[in-house]
């Protein structure tokens, strides 16, 4: 082949390759992303809105674990434009088909691109063995969500926020401490899992009690290694129950009302994290640098009657301005999971529209 013809052939092949890349989107970023229509078999604990489009998405976190999420977009969205986006974490032990999906759907109805996701090792996300709980990885999962959203052509990567519900409230704040791409954070019924597992309910655990638990966990690691798999507690029933068992303490009873009964039951979650996951939380304090989130804003939302309100009250005191605390009259902890008549969506909308602009 003559030199001139060879150059022309190379130019044609290069042009074709670039055109194919533009059509397929198969660059290095998209090789680890999967987006497809939501399966008709997907079970949601809430009614799907006709004002949004929902897609099943898969993407990797920096540990190479595949994160499963549901991406909600406004039905009439113009994909040639750029929209603000919000990554939304589940209650501790929950999945995207429950409360996080309700938040994602409602805010998508109000003009945001949203993703509700399952944490690593949980729900439909990857990670082996299943049901492991890790504060560091769960924090990373929020940043992985920002990675995904910020590479969507219809998302303005400079207008990405986060919402954490229950345990993911602390994970979202901890992620924002170091990930400055998160421009605004809101929490609802926040739990600080590291604090409660290390210090007990309302910090009542003694050092003697803690050391006893650590000795038991250390012994469990021997057993897990010998058995070839980690032990997980019983958790909640695999099928929805019609009543709350007698004899449960008030907090467990409240969680059973949501996870164990039709109200919030989902087959992908029967909160039963591996026993030795507790060690990681005891050694990983969350919210140590919450002041560093400033000048990015934080919106704290808690129920007036929530057993968890002391976590939010203390985090609010620790945080720097700008910050805001919203107390929902009459609401318990789980009511901010799914009670759309109680969750202050108007406030969430105005908060994110103000700070993601």
Secondary structure, DSSP 8 states (H G I E B T S, - for coil): --HHHHHHHHHHHHHHHHHHHHHH--STTGGG-EEEE--TT---SS---TTEEEEEEEEE-TTS-EEEEEEEEETT--TTS-EEEEEEE--TT--TTSHHHHHHHHHHHTT-EEEEE--TTSTTS--SSTT---HHHHHHHHHHHHHHHHTSTTEEEEEEEEEEETTHHHHHHHHHHH-TTEEEEEEES---HHHHHHH-GGG---HHHHHHHHHHHHHHHHHHHHHTS--B---S-SS-BSS--TT--HHHHHHIIIIIBTTT-BTTB----BTTHHHHHHT--SSTTGGGGTTSEEEEEEETT-TTHHHHHHHHHHS-SSEEEEEETT--TTHHHH-TTTS-HHHHHHHHHHH--
